[in-house]
């Protein structure tokens, strides 16, 4: 028995499914997960000594790769001064300034400990500021596991065919209107019918949790116009896209300014962190300035903030995003070329350094067009790639991420593995 198998047996006795987040269990692709021993740069090693080129990147935050020296040193230095204080620090002010300069729509922000917490808090703020209860979200978009938002969710929800979670009261689910992504006309009809009830529209500006799906031309701008007209707020969930698709996030890439923004992942440099922020007049509703309560013992944790600041400083290099774009395009071309050679239907959606190869011959523009993807073929492909030393997400409905630690040779090696794997799959 391998060390990973032994650890998985032990974990299943103590942890639900043997994992602390469902998709790690490999249920969507079959088999058992490997357990990680260490990682560096673009590679990850399991407890049995096998090495993998990593295109999961801890689900997106590791844009510099694993254990970059600047981040490790920043965290080490911060830890020597103490790991948590429950009191303000100068670094919290510094990271707030960096984020606000990068995303001008964020005039004030509050640090939290996860993307789920950021989205939950932004929704509460929207309801408190508008005095309305209903929320509009989009099928296949995932905004964390808060009750109001776990309705027809993507990511784990899509993988396990669970459009709703047990334990979510129907009365809360009824306050969330779920519409097709990229369908502006459906949004318009909803506002015409219920506009006075809607507090906010929350959207991943580039969907990442049904696989990568870019916004259709005019979709985000249309959301901006409709929410403004009806007195609702527009919330961009940029937990994945923030500092990933551009230094100023998807809102700078597409030129649409939301009222509120949720951040996570990259702003923590691989440590647990999140943030929500936006217009000053809205953020002054947050306690202690206003009546919308939100708190957190570890919010602004000095280790997470140190890691985030080190990461964001590295991304200020103008060449960083040019390189990420080039590497992402190279991986897309490699996957598409491998699929053509193998005669396998594959649609690759990409925005910058995040992409998904859907095992379908048609365009993927929303969750309905993503669902027909051949998940059985993806499972075979996943394991064939893993056997060739390439680690991807253990679900068809997720993103692959390229980091600045990947080299052109790494990308070409992954493309070569894909040619072999598609033949095997």
N, C-alpha and C positions, 0 to 999 in steps of 0.2 A: 504493500500500500504506500502511495506517495505521501509526503508530508502534508501536501494540500488536502488530500482526501481525508487524512486523519484529523486535521484541523476542522474540516467541514463537518465530520461526524460529531466532533466535540461541540462545535458551534451550534449545530441543530438541536442539541440537548438544552442549550442555554439561551439561544437567541431565535426569535421567530424566523423560520426558514433558513436559519444559519447566517443571516446577513442583517446589517443595520440599515439597508435601503433595498427595496424589493428587486429592482432590476439587476442587482449584483448576483442574484441567485441563479442566473442563466436559465430561468424557466422558459423564456421565449425562444431559446436556441437549443435547449437540451444540454445534458452533461452537468459537470460540477465546476464551480468556480475555482480558479487558482488563488492562492494566498500570496500576497506581496511581501517580499523581504526588504527590498530597497529600490530606489530609482535615482537616475542621474541623467541630465540632459534629455535626450529623446528616448531613452530606454528605461525599461522596468524589468526587475528580476523577481522571480517567484521563489518560494521557500525551498524548492527542489533544484534551484540553480539555473533554471531556464531563463533566457533573456528574450525580450520582445521589444520591437519598435512600437512605441505607444502613440496611438492616434485618438485615445480617449481623453488624456490630459486632465484626469480627475473631473471629467464632465465639463471642461471648458476653462477653468481659472488659470491653468498653467501655461500661459501664453509665452513665457520665457523658457519653458521646459522645466524639468524636475531639478530641484535643489540648486538653482542658480546662485552663484557665489554672493552676489549683492544681497539677495533675499536672505540667505542663510546667515550672513554676517549681521544684517539688520535685526533679525529675530534673536540671534544669540546675544547681541549687545543689549537689546531691549529686555531679554529674560534676566540678564545679570542685574538689571535695575529693579526687577520685580515683575510678576506675571499678571497681576490684576490689582487694582486699587479701589474700585468703587467710587472714584473721584475723578474730576477732569484732568486731562493732560494736554500739553502743548501740541503733541502730535495729532490729536483729534482735530484741533483747529487747523493744522497744516493740511491734513488730508481733505478737510471740508473745503479749504481754499483751492486746492488742486482740482477737486471734482467740479466745483462751481465755475472755475475758469474754463475747464474743458467742455462743460455742458452749461451754457449760459441760461438755459431754462430753469436750472436749479439755483434759485436765489438764496434758499435756506435748505438745510438737510438735517436729518437725524440718522445717526449710525445705529444699526441693530446687529443681530448675530447671524441672520440667514436671509436668503431670498424669500422664503415663505413668510418670515416675519415682516419683511419690507412690504410685500404685496398685501398682507393682512392689514398692516398699519395704514397703507395708502388708501385701501378701501374704507376703513373706518373713518379716516380723515375726510374722504370724499362725501360720505354720508353725513358726517357731522357738519361739514361746511355748507352743504347744499340743503340739508333738511329733508333729503329724499332717501329712499331705501333700495331701489332696484339698481342692479348692476348688469351691464352687457359684457359678455365675454364671447370668445370664438371657439368653436369646436376644434379640438386638437391642440389648442394653446393651453399650456400648464402654467399656473401661477402659484405653485406650492400647495400644501395640503390643508389649508384653512377651510373650514366647513363651507363658507359661502362660495368658494372657488373650485371645490372638488366636484364639479358637475360636468359630465362628458369631457373629462380631462384627457390630455394626451399623455405622452411618456409612459409611466407605469400603468396608468389607467387604460391606455390604448393597447399596451402589450397584453394585459390580462383580460381584455374585453369587459372591463368594469366601468361603464359610463358614469356610474355613481358609486360612492363608497358607503358601505354599511356604517351606521353611526352618524350620518349626516341627517339632521331633522328635515323632513319634507318642507316645513315652513321656511327654513333657511334656503333650501334649494329653489323654492318658488320665487325667491327674490333675485335669482340669477337667470337672466335671459341668455341662452346660448344660440349663437348664429353661425352660419358658415363663414370661414375666413375668406377674405378677398371678395365678399359679396356685399358691395356697398348698397345695392338696392334693398337688400334685406334689412340693413341697418336703417335706411331711410324709412321703410315701412314701419319698423318698430318704433322709431321716434314719432312718426305721424300718429301712431296709435297710443303710445304710452310715454311720450316725451316728458310730461310733467312729473312722472314717477322716477325717472332715471337719474341717478346721482352721477354715474360715470360709465365710460367705456374703457375697459382694460384690455390691452392687446400686446402681444409680442410683435414689435414692428417687423422683425424677421422671425417667423416661427422656427423654433428649434426643437420642440418637443413632440412633433409628429414627424420628425425628420425636418430638414431645412426646407422651408417654403418662403420665398421672398414675397414681399407685398406687390400686388398688381399695380401698374401705373395709376396714380390718382387715388388709390385706396386710402392711404394714410392721410393725404390731404383732404379727402372727402370726410373722413372721421373727424378731422379738425373742424371742418366747416359745420358739420351737423351738430357736434357737441356744443360749439359756440352758439349756434342759432337757438338751441333748445335749453341753454343754461346748464348743461351737464359738463363734467370734467373729462378730459382725455388723459388717461394714464398709460404711459409706455412702460411695459415690463422689460427692462433692458438688463435683467440679471445675467443673461447669456451674452447679449449683443453689446452691452456697455464696455467700451475700450477693446472690444473684440473686432467688430467690423470696421471701426474707425476710432480714432482717439476720442472724438466727440460722440461716439455711439451711433446707432442707427438714425437718431434724430438729426445729426449733422449730415449723414450720408444721404438722407432723403429730403432734408430741408423742411421738416415739419416739427413745430415746437409744441410739446405736450404741456399740460398743466402740472402734472406730477410724473416723476420717474422713479422706478424701482431699480436698484443696482445690487450686485453681489459678485461672487466668483472672483473676477480679476482684481477688484478693488481690495481684496484680501490676500492676493498673492498666494493662494493655496491654503490659507487659514480661514476659519469660519467667520464670515462677516456679511453684512448687508447694509443697505441704506435706502431711504426714501426721501425725496425732496422735490421742491418745485417753487411755484410763485410764493413770494413773501407773504402776501395777504392770506394765502391758504395755510402756510406753515405756522402762522401765528395762532391758529386754532389748536395747535398741539400743546398739551400740558408741559411746562407750568404757565405758558402764556394764555392758553385757552382751555376749553372744556373737553377736548378730545384726548383721552388718557392713553398713554403708551409708555412703557418703561422696560428696562432690562439690566440685570446686574452686570452682565459682561459686555454690554454695548460699548463700542469704542475700545475694546480690549487692546492693550498696548502692543501685544505680540502681533495680532492681526493687522493693526494699523501700521506697524513697522514694516511688515511684509508687503502690505498694499502700497505704501509710499515708495518702497524700493522698486516695486514693479512698475508703478506709474511713472517714476522718473526715467526708467529704462525705455518706456514707450514714447517718451517725448523726443527721442531721436527720430528725425524726419524719415530716415531710411527704414524704420521698423515696419511700417505698414506697406511700404513698397515691397519689401522682402516677403512679408506674409501673403500679400496678393500673388506674388510670383510663385511662391511655394504651393499655395492653394490651387492656382491654375494648373500647375504642373501635375499635381495629384489628380485633379479632375481629368486632365487629358490622358493620364496614365490609366485611370479606371475605365474611361470611355473607350480607349484603344483596346484594352484587354477584353472588354465586353464584345466589341465588334469582332475581334479575332475569334472569340469563342462562340459567336452567334447567339449571345445571351441578351435578352431585352433588359436594358439598364438606363434609367433616367437619373442623371446626376444634377442635383440642385446645389448651387454654391453661392455664398456671399462672402467674399474675402477668404478668411482662413477657416471657415466652417462650411461643411458640405455633407450631403447624404447621397448615397447611391441607392435609389429605389429599384427593386427588381420588378419593374413594370415597363411596358413599351410606351405608355402614354405620358403626357405632361402631368406633373403633380403641382396643383395650385391650391389645394385645400385638403382637409382631412378625408373627404369623400373620395378624392382621386388618389390619396395615399393608401387608403385601406385595401384596394385590390392588389397591392404589392405581394409578391410571392414570398411569404415569410418562411416557408419550408426551405426554399432555395437560399434565402439569406442565412438561415441557420447552418446549412451545409457550407456556405461560403465563409461564415464566421469561423467555424472550426477548421476549415482548410487553411484560412489565413493564420489562425492561431498556431497551427501545426508548422507553419512556415515562419513563425516568429514575428507576426504582426498582430497587435491587439487593437480591436475595434469595439464599439459599443455592442453589448449583448442583446440588441434589439434592432429590428429593421427601422423602428420609428424613433431614431435618435440621430445625433450629429457626430461626425468625425471632426477633430480639431487639429490643425497644424500649429506648431509652435516655432519660435525663433531658434530653438535648439535643433530643429530638423535641418538636415543638409539636403542639397539636391540629390546626393547619392542615396540618402535615406528614402526620399520620395521615389526615386527610380527603383530602389529595392522593393518598396511596397508595391509598385506597379508590376514588377516582375512576378512577385508573389501572387498578385491578383490574376495575372495571366494563367499561372499554374492552377490557382484555386478555382477559377471559373471553369477550367477544363474538368477539374475534379468534381465541382458542384453541379 
